[in-house]
Amino acid sequence: MAGHGAAPMEEPIFDEDDTGGRSAGVIRIAIVAALGGFLFGYDSAVINGAVSAVEKTFDADPVSLGFAVASALIGAAIGALAAGGIADRVGRLAVMKIAAVLFLVSAIVAGLAPDLWILVLGRVIGGLGVGMASVIAPAYIAEIAPARMRGRLASLQQLAIVTGIFVSLLIDFLIASAAGGSAEPFWLGLDAWQWMFLAMAVPALVYGGLALTIPESPRYLVANHRVEEAKVVLSKLMGPEKIETTVIRIRETMERSTKPSWSDLKSPSGKIAAIVWVGLLLSIFQQFVGINVLFYYSNILWEAVGFDESQAFVITVISSVINILTTLIAIATIDKFGRKPLLLIGSVGMTVTLATMAVIFGTAPVADGTPVLEGAAGPIALIAANLFVVSFGMSWGPVVWVLLGEMFPNRMRAAALSLAAAGQWVANWVITVTFPGLKDLSLGLAYGLYATFALLSLLFVWRFVQETKGKSLEDMTGGITAPGNL
């Protein structure tokens, strides 16, 4: 691959003229796979509406509360690391089914938790499912999607994530409103916050059921010498034409005599391939801009600067709707403009908006340890926060997942995506657990750090990230503009 002046591409597989029926079938399969992202988003954000109640119910100190909020991320990192190996050994669909079970168990354990540490256990179990879903959805969608529409279909993962966040926050809001507060009794002797977790059982069951209705990845089937099964799947995805040629191309890059392992991440020189480092750093930058601070802590953040609980819920829900709308922009443009331009535009927008928030919170007068946003400062902070969500939602949110699903060579895709996703969850955990302390020290400092990482992300993308628009997965060789290894 080459970022500028690329050589003519080989004919991408899956790019033949197909019928509307086959396109609709591929879209349906991609939507089902992306439902893992819905649960990913739901599980990640459900703690937002419950965090104040959890703090009161279990009399949690700031350190314990921060750990409870971030505990799902520990499970997510472990789940992401494990997902690639499991997917290569027993299949992509098996990982989806395992993730669905983990989501269901998490909903029950967290919702019925008698103490903080059982709640943490439930969150870790859910995190395992989140980590697995974060790896398998982009990998599977990339492996079944036509090259000409792969960006749009892979973006469904991020659309599902932000929709899951929105639905989770909306349900939190509705339950808290109906009960009169997140810590108040609701149904069957359980508090409102407990029902926030229990509600996740419904989408978990739907996801698990629908995972039974889609085919296995043809690339996984070829890699495991199940060629005839792969041909059946390919004929449904792209029609009977050129099946043999397609299988040959997949076999050249995927079929192996050795079992998949982490050694697949190495280049011929024996070092970790440069493309693996690029994927890992993309994941880290996506989190180090602080996006999840807004979705994990936004309620208590806006309450801290003068809004009441109800107003904070409404602001958070509005931000999640904006996130959905801007993700739709990315879906509409990613296969037209490409991945790299969207990332660059997003980095500029995030840098400006985060720097604005850093200045506002850093210069605001402080009363009882809390910034007081006077006059126009409050509205400007709200506008900047939501423009930050716009910048992220139309770029780094969906585009990173698209790139992670398609940028790696076939032989290393599952393992490299696992490593990159695990890195993303570790970075998410670092940001999540450090924010409460940074908030108490200085919100201006916190947003200043996130703005710095946004600026660094711009420089990183400009120098190291390659365009993948329109390329077949079989054309992904792992070459980047940087020489050798980073």
ROTITI-559745 format. One record per residue (C-alpha): x, y, z; residue in one letter. Coordinates in steps of 0.25 Angstrom, whole numbers, plus 5000, padded with zeros to 4 digits. Each point is the difference from the previous one (the first is absolute). Layout:
N
XYZa ...
END
This chain:
486
500050005000m 500450144998a 499450135006g 500350094988h 500149964986g 499649855002a 500349904989a 498749954992p 499349905009m 499749864997e 498649964997e 499350005014p 499349875003i 498550025003f 499950124991d 499349944989e 498650054995d 499049935009d 498550005002t 499350095010g 499649875007g 501549965003r 500350145004s 498850005010a 500549865005g 501450065003v 499450125007i 499149915009r 501249915004i 500950135003a 498850065008i 499949875008v 501550005003a 500050145004a 499049985010l 501249955009g 500450154999g 498650045005f 500249915013l 501550065000f 499450145001g 498949975009y 500949925010d 501050115000s 499050125002a 499049945010v 500950035012i 499850154997n 498650015005g 500349905012a 501350065005v 499450105010s 499149895005a 501149905001v 500850105008e 498950025010k 499549865001t 501449945003f 500650125007d 501150004989a 501350085002d 500550074987p 501049904998v 499149885001s 498950074992l 501050034988g 500449865001f 498649954999a 499850094988v 501249954993a 499949865004s 499349964987a 501250054992l 500949905007i 499149894995g 499950064986a 501650004999a 500049865004i 498849964991g 500750084988a 501349925002l 499349875000a 499050024989a 501049994988g 500549875005g 498649945002i 499550064987a 501249934992d 499749875007r 498549985001v 499550114991g 499550145000r 498549965003l 500449925012a 500750135006v 498750074998m 499249905007k 501050005012i 499950155001a 498549995000a 500049915012v 501050095007l 499150124998f 498849925006l 500849955012v 500550145002s 498650075000a 499549905011i 501350005009v 500150165000a 498550025001g 499949915012l 501350035007a 499950015015p 501350085001d 501050084992l 501049884997w 498949914995i 499650124991l 501550014996v 499949854996l 498850024992g 500650124993r 501349924997v 499249884994i 499350104991g 501350064996g 500549874995l 498850004991g 500250144996v 501549974997g 499649884991m 498950084993a 501050114997s 500949904993v 499149914993i 499050104994a 501050084991p 500849884996a 498749924996y 499450124993i 501350024992a 500149864996e 498649994994i 499850144994a 500350044986p 501250094999a 499150124994r 499150005012m 500949955011r 500250135006g 498550035001r 499749865006l 501250005009a 499550145005s 498849935005l 500849955012q 500250145005q 498550044996l 499649885009a 500950045011i 499550145001v 498649954998t 500249915012g 500650125008i 498850084997f 499049895003v 500749975013s 500050155004l 498650014996l 499549885008i 500850055012d 499350134999f 498649944998l 500249915012i 500650105009a 498950104996s 498949895003a 500649975013a 500350145005g 501549985000g 501049904996s 500249955015a 498549995002e 499249875001p 499349964987f 499449864996w 500049875008l 500850065012g 501250044991l 500550144999d 500050084987a 501549984998w 499949855001q 498950004988w 501050084992m 500949885000f 498949894999l 499550074987a 501249964993m 499549855000a 499050034989v 501050054989p 501049885004a 498949904997l 499750074987v 501450004996y 500349855004g 498749964992g 500350084987l 501549945001a 499449874996l 499450054987t 501350054993i 501149924993p 501449985004e 501150094994s 500549944987p 501450045003r 500049925013y 499449884992l 501150014990v 501150015011a 499549885006n 499949924987h 498550005000r 500050044985v 498749954996e 499350065011e 500750134997a 499549994985k 498549995005v 500250125008v 500750084989l 498949964990s 498950065009k 500950135003l 500450034985m 499349904991g 500649884993p 501050084991e 501549995002k 499849915013i 501249924996e 500950134998t 499550065013t 500349875008v 501449994994i 500350155003r 499549985015i 500849875001r 501350064996e 499950105011t 499349925011m 500149854999e 501149955009r 500649875005s 500450055013t 499050055011k 499850155002p 500850065010s 500650135005w 501249984992s 499150034988d 500350155004l 501449994996k 500650054987s 501049924993p 501250075008s 499449945012g 499550135006k 498650045003i 499550054986a 499950154999a 498549994996i 499749945014v 500650125007w 499250094991v 498749935004g 500350005015l 500450155000l 498750034992l 499249935012s 500850075011i 499850144993f 498549974999q 499949995015q 501050105004f 499250124995v 499049975011g 498749974993i 499649905010n 500150105011v 498850074995l 499249874999f 500549935013y 500050135009y 499250104993s 498850005010n 500950035012i 500950094991l 498850094997w 499449995014e 501450055005a 499950134992v 498650035005g 498949914992f 499149925008d 499949844998e 498850014990s 500750114992q 501349924999a 499249884995f 499450084989v 501350064996i 500749875000t 498849944991v 500150124991i 501549974998s 499849854997s 499050044989v 501050104994i 501049885000n 499049924992i 499750104990l 501550034998t 500349854998t 498950004989l 500950114993i 501249915001a 499249884994i 499550094988a 501450054997t 501149905004i 499949924987d 500050134992k 501150095007f 500849895006g 500449975014r 501350095002k 499350134996p 498949975010l 501049975011l 500850134997l 498750095000i 499649945013g 501350025007s 500050154997v 498650015005g 500349925013m 501350095002t 499250134999v 498849965009t 500849935011l 500950125000a 498850095002t 499549915011m 501450005007a 500050164999v 498650015006i 500149905011f 501550055003g 499650145002t 498749995007a 499950045014p 500049895010v 499049985012a 500149895009d 501049934991g 499050014988t 500150094988p 498950104999v 499650034986l 499550154999e 499350074989g 500349954986a 501049895006a 499049905002g 499350004987p 501450014993i 500449885007a 498849924996l 500150044986i 501549965000a 499749875006a 499049974990n 500850044988l 501149915006f 499049894999v 499750044985v 501550004997s 500249865006f 498749944995g 500350034985m 501449965001s 500849925011w 498849935005g 499649924988p 501250014991v 501049945010v 499149875001w 499950004985v 501550014998l 500349895011l 499049914993g 500750014986e 501450065001m 500749875005f 500549894991p 499049885000n 500949905008r 500250105011m 498650075000r 499449935012a 501350015009a 500350144996a 498650055002l 500049935014s 501350075004l 499550134995a 498649995006a 500749965013a 500950125000g 498750084998q 499449955012w 501250025008v 500150144995a 498550025004n 500349945014w 501150105002v 499250124996i 498849955008t 500749985013v 500950124999t 498850104997f 499450015014p 501450045006g 500350104988l 498650065002k 500350025015d 501350064996l 499650094988s 499049974989l 500850104992g 501249915001l 499249884996a 499550064988y 501350064996g 500649865001l 498949944991y 500250124990a 501549974999t 499749854997f 499050054989a 501150094994l 501049885000l 499049914994s 499950104988l 501549994998l 500049855001f 498949984990v 500750104990w 501349925001r 499749855002f 498649974996v 499749954986q 498750014992e 499349864998t 498750054993k 499649904989g 501149905002k 499749855001s 500449945014l 501049914991e 500750134996d 500350045015m 501549965001t 500350085012g 500950104993g 500050155005i 500750134997t 500949985012a 501349924997p 500149865006g 499550015014n 499550115009l 
END
